[in-house]
């Protein structure tokens, strides 16, 4: 019996081996095909961050028409071992460039980059680089500033709710840019921040939003990946600035606009570089001019005056005549953080740990 | 505004109340079921899917209860019929239920429940009672689902303490051999009560996905099932005290969001840890003062082997 099993196993191994041989010889005929791997922290259709990346991926695949294939791994935990094993799987399947789309993938990717020197690694929002590992991100604070203008001109109570994930520089920078946008059109309005300590937990987000709305806020904004904040706004009958994806169709009663991402351009450029053999490491930090970040079309709930203010500010940011983090900027305690006539450096922006003076909230 | 906070605390505590009531029934019949988290997850996802497809709130509630019950029946089969270890089986059920929810919920993540159901469960002023000062605003301006939970507290209390079946149930939890000898069908009671507790857990989970947020997220229950297990001890196995405990923990759950704007010299991370810290203190406190009424059922956690009688 055991021998029979052994023989059976041997035959199976041989059959599989032959098939695999066929497959590999098949693909070597079309050696043009590039395989790109994508790691997502959530499901590809999470209605937020991962979906934004997946849309970029889909556009990239469409652009290349059949010559690029992608492998997607969803729900990858932000743990080194899981990141590395997911990457090994992808490399086994022939991936030559791998995009990791969550900050917590950084260390796992850095280690995998050492293990696979011939594979290119692209990490979103991190800071670790190597000869074969680049980083990419966008200045979402630019459209956030614009959305602040919309919120500042929409509020009647002069209190704007901001439901935010984690007190890290990326989020703080977004809140400050938003608050400066508010201030540029409405010096009396305050931005009230509530932390949820999670990127994605609709229960926490909704509870936080409800608390702020009860304290008198009549416009909400968010740095969260679910639509729960907008849901709370809808129940309270007020207005909302979204994030990640447009809610113009799903939340027409409350949705004003949202700062959005479009990664397709970057994905196309980088995969093209792999095809051409011109890929180089680097740290990409794109802005509105590149199209990686933009403000969604403003809905009919936004006043005409706000639309024209946003258009003016957008043109000024794109031309460089308006710098968001230029002085004079005071923090919550009234201390001048940025002097008149100077602007914050990229380094200072990347480590921002204070709120501008029209933000109400704690960073402790 | 403070009253609104309290009414939000009631909403936040309602899912805990359902699950705690369920677990009390299960423990009264002698079964520690650590699968609450799993049964809540199953109820939340199946209730959501049923509501999403049918657009009918009653179908959603029924399916949520049946899903929780299905999880409980797996547990009952293993622990009552096959005498498996209750703790291990319960833990397995929690892991299973969470995986079940992820698997079946996958295509519905981020979807919104139909408006027909949202409207059905929208808060309304309870005629008469909502006019009571303070109490009216906190307790009687809520969703019908919340009113349903008030009724259940009373029903469970009457069932356990005022009916023959409740007496038999409690007897089995205290001394199954004596119950058996007096002609009570121990296994049948165990199956019935465990299934009932599963249905309540399922309804608790569905409150989250149908009413509390009305969008289906990944892992909607998020650990609340474990708090419910601890709440049973806090409530000293009493359905009325379960109400107090559930709202207290509901308040702790949301307190952080309300206090952040006051610039208190306290870390925001401490607020997040409050429910768990409170659980530890509650367990300490209740284990220090044990009275006849507040004790756990004598046979809790032990399986009953008829042959050992």
Interface residues (C-beta under 8 A of the other chain):
Chain A: X42 X43 X45 X46 X47 X48 X75 X167 X192 X193 X194 X195 X196 X197 X200 X201 X202 X203 X204 X206 X207 X208 X210 X211 X212 X214 X215 X226 X227 X228 X231 X250 X360 X361 X362 X364
Chain B: X1 X4 X5 X8 X12 X106 X109 X110 X112 X208 X212 X213 X214 X215 X217 X218 X220 X222 X253 X254 X256 X257 X258 X260 X261 X263 X264 X265 X266 X267 X268 X269 X272
